[in-house]
Amino acid sequence: MTDHPRPTRRLDYDAVIPTHARNAKLLGEAIGSIRRQTVPPRRIIVAVDANPEGAALIRAAHPDVKVVLLAVHGGEAAARQAGMMASTAEWVAFLDDDDLWARDKQAVMADYVDRHPGCLAVRAGYWMSAGTDDLAQQGLNGQVVELRGDTVEELEAAAATHEPLNELGYLDIEGDSLTLLLEFNRGVIGTTMVRRDVLRALPPVPSDQRPGADHLLFIHVAAVTEWHLIRKRLAFYRLHPGQDTRLPAPSSARGALLAKLRGWQAYGHLTTRPLSSFGRTYRVEVRRAIWGLLRRGLPAEAWKTYLFALPLLPSLGDRVLTLIPEPVVWRWHRLTSRAEGTASRPAPPW
């Protein structure tokens, strides 16, 4: 990473990691990447979701970390909420328990908020990475693995000479954050930092929001303030076997759609575009969820997921087009791409 201007004042922030039963090595590396920050936090808070044994191990291995233990299993959303509520700093910076911060991430953020006093929520770009032993992991959600390494040092060394492969322009939503977040998730929680007073004023993300808890949190924030973006890659989103979403469980297939449904129910009246204008985006996502379940041999669950998603597809045309089999859509795209001679665009330098 390159040197950045030193902020004019110290950034007052807590770092919050929600966890349940994460591999101790991965969690320890995530905590270590926070300790290495050139602008350190007031506290590192690890919120443990109903795992007393795990909480005891974290306390023993990391005595400088504040551990918050949830008595009842509530999932990622509940753990993150508990960590937020335990924070006493001006800002809360989030990190997942399997991802890493670049060493100067918070220094860059401190400089940014110094220069943008109206900023209440900010995030940055990221590198998609995987361990050197996870060679089967090639990408996720249309993005490819850019870096391979097992430690922050290895990943930072690789980032210094590696050309970005993934397009991150989708993160640039300032000016219409709420509407664009309702279209689809546009961020990685491990790059985000939000003013604590903003977070305290938000409705909590329901504990049954699994997955999509981070997406719904982003939407809640966007309803009260614009998301700022730092056009630098300041974190490492680590891909590992546990994140394979090609064959989703029914609850996972519907969870991502549930975040959008809840967002529209709460904030649809504040958006700059009507729900019907997102038909193409939503029918692609619903079709993908349906076919993931069909590939698992769960036709009844696929039909339930389609019915569950109908409020996102108010147009009869979109509802019908969603039912076109995914293999037919793939063949059509291949044929039209050949006919048009479509070429991929290079990724931006950030």
C-alpha positions in Angstrom: 0.0 0.0 0.0 1.1 3.5 -0.6 1.7 6.3 1.9 -1.3 8.6 2.6 -1.6 12.0 4.3 -1.8 11.8 8.1 -5.2 12.8 9.3 -5.4 16.1 11.2 -7.0 14.4 14.2 -7.0 10.9 15.5 -9.9 8.8 14.2 -12.0 7.6 17.2 -13.5 4.3 16.1 -14.3 0.8 17.4 -13.8 -2.2 15.2 -16.6 -4.8 15.4 -16.4 -8.4 14.3 -19.5 -10.7 14.6 -18.7 -14.4 14.9 -20.2 -17.7 15.9 -17.8 -20.7 15.5 -15.3 -19.4 13.0 -12.0 -21.3 12.6 -9.7 -19.8 15.2 -6.9 -19.2 12.7 -9.1 -17.2 10.4 -10.6 -15.2 13.2 -7.2 -14.6 14.7 -5.9 -13.3 11.4 -8.8 -10.9 11.1 -8.2 -9.5 14.6 -4.5 -9.3 13.8 -5.2 -7.2 10.7 -7.0 -4.7 13.0 -4.1 -4.6 15.5 -1.7 -3.8 12.6 -3.6 -0.6 11.6 -1.4 2.5 11.4 -4.5 4.3 12.9 -5.5 1.9 15.7 -9.1 1.5 17.1 -10.2 2.5 20.6 -11.3 -1.1 21.0 -11.7 -4.3 19.1 -15.1 -5.8 19.8 -15.8 -9.4 18.9 -19.5 -10.3 19.3 -19.9 -14.0 19.8 -23.3 -15.5 18.8 -24.3 -17.9 21.6 -21.0 -19.9 21.7 -19.7 -19.7 25.3 -16.8 -22.1 24.6 -15.7 -20.0 21.6 -16.0 -16.8 23.6 -13.8 -18.3 26.3 -11.1 -19.3 23.8 -11.2 -15.8 22.2 -10.7 -14.2 25.6 -7.8 -16.5 26.4 -6.1 -16.0 23.0 -6.8 -12.2 22.7 -7.0 -10.6 26.2 -6.9 -7.1 24.7 -10.2 -7.8 22.8 -13.6 -7.0 24.3 -15.8 -10.1 23.9 -19.6 -9.7 23.9 -21.4 -13.0 24.3 -25.0 -13.4 23.1 -27.0 -15.7 25.4 -29.4 -16.8 22.6 -28.5 -17.7 19.1 -29.5 -14.9 16.8 -27.2 -15.1 13.8 -25.0 -12.6 12.1 -27.4 -9.7 12.4 -27.9 -10.1 16.1 -24.1 -10.4 16.8 -23.3 -7.4 14.7 -26.0 -5.4 16.5 -24.6 -6.4 19.9 -21.2 -5.3 18.8 -22.6 -2.0 17.6 -24.4 -1.4 20.9 -21.2 -2.2 22.9 -19.3 0.5 21.0 -18.6 3.8 22.7 -16.5 5.4 19.9 -17.5 8.1 17.4 -17.3 5.6 14.5 -17.9 1.9 14.1 -15.8 0.0 11.5 -16.9 -3.5 10.6 -15.0 -6.6 9.6 -16.2 -10.1 9.0 -14.5 -12.9 10.9 -12.8 -14.3 7.8 -11.7 -11.2 6.0 -8.7 -8.8 6.5 -7.9 -5.1 6.5 -5.0 -3.7 4.6 -2.6 -2.1 7.1 -3.4 1.5 6.1 -7.2 1.1 5.7 -8.2 3.2 8.7 -5.5 5.8 8.0 -7.1 6.3 4.6 -10.5 6.5 6.1 -9.4 8.9 8.8 -8.0 11.2 6.1 -11.2 11.0 4.1 -13.6 11.9 6.9 -11.3 14.7 7.9 -11.6 16.1 4.3 -15.4 15.4 4.1 -16.9 16.6 7.4 -20.5 15.8 6.2 -19.7 12.1 5.7 -21.6 9.8 8.0 -21.0 6.5 6.2 -18.1 5.4 4.1 -16.8 2.3 2.4 -14.0 1.4 0.0 -13.0 -1.1 -2.6 -11.6 -4.5 -1.9 -9.5 -7.3 -3.4 -11.0 -10.8 -3.9 -8.5 -13.2 -2.5 -8.1 -16.9 -1.6 -5.6 -19.0 0.3 -2.8 -20.7 -1.5 -4.3 -24.1 -0.6 -7.8 -23.1 -1.8 -7.0 -23.6 -5.5 -10.5 -24.8 -6.2 -11.9 -21.4 -5.3 -12.0 -19.3 -8.4 -14.6 -16.6 -7.7 -17.9 -15.7 -6.3 -21.0 -13.8 -7.5 -19.4 -13.1 -10.9 -16.1 -11.9 -9.5 -12.8 -13.8 -9.8 -10.0 -14.4 -7.3 -7.4 -11.7 -7.8 -4.8 -12.5 -5.2 -3.7 -15.6 -3.4 -2.0 -15.6 0.0 -2.5 -16.8 3.5 -1.5 -13.7 5.5 -2.0 -10.0 5.3 1.7 -9.6 4.4 1.5 -12.0 1.5 -1.7 -10.4 0.2 -0.4 -6.8 0.5 2.8 -7.9 -1.3 0.7 -9.4 -4.1 -1.6 -6.3 -4.3 1.5 -4.0 -4.8 2.2 -5.5 -8.2 -1.1 -7.1 -9.3 -3.5 -5.5 -11.8 -7.2 -5.5 -10.6 -9.4 -8.0 -12.4 -12.8 -7.2 -11.0 -15.0 -4.2 -11.9 -15.9 -2.3 -8.8 -17.8 0.6 -10.4 -21.0 -0.8 -8.9 -19.9 0.5 -5.5 -20.1 4.1 -6.7 -23.7 5.0 -5.5 -23.3 8.4 -3.8 -26.2 10.6 -4.7 -28.7 7.8 -5.1 -27.6 5.3 -2.5 -30.9 4.0 -1.3 -32.4 3.3 -4.8 -29.2 1.6 -6.0 -28.9 -0.5 -2.9 -32.5 -1.7 -3.4 -31.5 -2.8 -6.8 -28.8 -5.2 -5.4 -26.2 -5.4 -2.7 -23.4 -2.9 -3.5 -20.8 -3.4 -0.9 -18.6 -5.5 1.3 -19.2 -5.1 5.1 -15.5 -5.4 5.8 -14.8 -2.1 4.1 -17.5 0.0 5.8 -17.4 2.6 8.6 -20.4 4.4 10.0 -21.0 7.0 12.6 -22.2 5.4 15.8 -25.0 7.9 16.3 -26.4 6.9 12.9 -26.2 3.2 13.7 -27.9 3.7 17.0 -30.9 5.4 15.4 -31.5 2.6 12.9 -34.0 -0.2 13.3 -32.1 -3.4 14.1 -31.8 -6.0 11.3 -34.1 -8.9 12.2 -32.3 -12.0 13.4 -34.0 -14.1 10.7 -32.3 -12.1 8.0 -29.9 -14.8 6.8 -28.2 -14.2 4.5 -28.6 -10.5 3.5 -28.0 -9.1 6.9 -25.3 -6.8 5.7 -27.3 -5.8 2.7 -30.3 -4.7 4.8 -28.0 -2.8 7.1 -26.6 -0.9 4.1 -30.2 -0.1 3.0 -31.1 1.2 6.5 -28.0 3.5 6.5 -28.8 4.7 3.0 -32.3 5.7 4.1 -30.8 8.4 6.4 -27.5 9.4 4.7 -25.6 8.9 1.5 -22.8 6.3 1.3 -19.4 7.8 0.4 -16.9 5.7 -1.5 -13.1 5.7 -1.2 -11.8 4.6 -4.6 -9.0 2.4 -3.2 -8.9 -1.3 -2.4 -8.4 -1.4 1.3 -9.5 -4.8 2.4 -9.2 -8.5 1.4 -12.4 -10.4 0.9 -11.3 -14.0 1.5 -13.0 -16.7 -0.5 -13.0 -20.2 1.0 -15.1 -23.4 0.5 -17.7 -22.4 3.1 -18.9 -19.6 0.8 -19.9 -21.7 -2.2 -23.4 -20.5 -3.1 -23.9 -22.4 -6.4 -26.3 -24.8 -4.8 -28.1 -22.7 -2.2 -30.3 -24.0 0.7 -33.9 -22.8 0.5 -33.4 -20.4 3.3 -30.3 -18.9 1.7 -32.1 -18.6 -1.7 -34.9 -16.6 -0.1 -32.7 -14.6 2.4 -31.2 -12.3 -0.2 -34.6 -11.6 -1.7 -36.0 -11.0 1.8 -33.6 -8.1 2.3 -34.9 -6.4 -0.8 -38.5 -7.0 0.2 -37.9 -5.5 3.7 -36.1 -2.6 2.1 -39.0 -1.8 -0.3 -41.6 -2.1 2.5 -39.7 0.3 4.7 -38.3 2.8 2.2 -40.0 2.3 -1.2 -41.7 5.7 -0.9 -38.2 7.4 -0.7 -36.7 6.0 -3.9 -36.1 7.8 -7.1 -37.3 4.9 -9.3 -40.4 2.7 -9.0 -40.2 -1.0 -8.1 -41.3 -1.9 -11.6 -38.2 -0.4 -13.1 -36.0 -3.1 -11.5 -37.8 -6.0 -13.2 -34.9 -7.2 -15.3 -32.5 -7.2 -12.4 -34.9 -8.9 -10.0 -36.1 -11.6 -12.5 -32.4 -12.6 -13.1 -31.8 -13.0 -9.4 -35.1 -14.9 -8.8 -34.4 -17.2 -11.7 -30.9 -17.9 -10.4 -32.3 -18.7 -7.0 -34.9 -21.0 -8.5 -32.4 -22.9 -10.6 -30.0 -23.3 -7.8 -32.8 -25.1 -5.9 -33.8 -27.2 -9.0 -30.2 -28.3 -9.4 -30.4 -29.6 -5.8 -33.5 -31.6 -6.7 -35.9 -29.3 -4.7 -38.6 -28.3 -7.2 -41.2 -27.6 -4.4 -38.8 -25.2 -2.8 -38.1 -23.6 -6.1 -41.8 -22.9 -6.6 -42.1 -21.5 -3.0 -39.2 -19.2 -3.7 -40.8 -17.9 -6.9 -44.1 -17.2 -5.1 -42.1 -15.6 -2.2 -40.5 -13.2 -4.7 -43.6 -12.2 -6.6 -43.9 -8.8 -4.6 -40.6 -7.8 -6.2 -42.1 -8.5 -9.7 -45.3 -6.5 -10.0 -45.3 -6.7 -13.8 -47.0 -9.8 -15.3 -44.4 -9.7 -18.1 -41.5 -10.0 -15.6 -43.3 -12.8 -13.7 -43.6 -14.8 -16.9 -40.0 -14.0 -18.1 -38.6 -15.2 -14.8 -40.0 -18.7 -15.5 -37.9 -19.0 -18.7 -35.5 -21.9 -17.9 -32.0 -20.7 -17.1 -30.3 -23.0 -19.7 -32.5 -21.3 -22.4 -31.4 -17.9 -21.2 -27.7 -18.9 -21.2 -27.9 -20.2 -24.8 -29.6 -17.0 -25.9 -26.9 -14.9 -24.3 -24.2 -16.9 -26.0 -25.8 -16.6 -29.4 -26.4 -12.8 -29.1 -22.9 -12.3 -27.7 -21.3 -14.0 -30.7 -23.6 -12.0 -33.1 -22.6 -8.7 -31.5 -18.9 -9.6 -31.0 -19.2 -8.5 -27.4 -15.8 -7.8 -25.7 -15.3 -7.5 -22.0 -14.3 -4.1 -20.6 -11.1 -3.7 -18.6 -11.4 -3.2 -14.9 -10.8 0.4 -13.6 -7.4 1.1 -12.0 -8.9 1.2 -8.5 
